[in-house]
Amino acid sequence: MFCVSADPSVLERVLRQLDGAGSVVSCTDLTQLRAVLFPPSGGSTPPVRRPTSSAGGPADRP
């Protein structure tokens, strides 16, 4: 699963809700997502930032 958002709170909420459901790649914009999916030949993929959770309670459900 991929989550693309420049808003750290959105990334954090998605990661909390999907915790344990599988892998989630979070990117701040589509340029970063493209770099992760299609790295330039001979280069390494850029690091993907995983926001740390600041809330200790259960995830909000829509």
Buried (B, 14 or more C-beta within 10 A) or exposed (E): EEBBBEEBEBBBBBBBBBEEEEEBBBBBEEEBBEBBEEEEEEEEEEEBEEBEEEEEEEBEEE
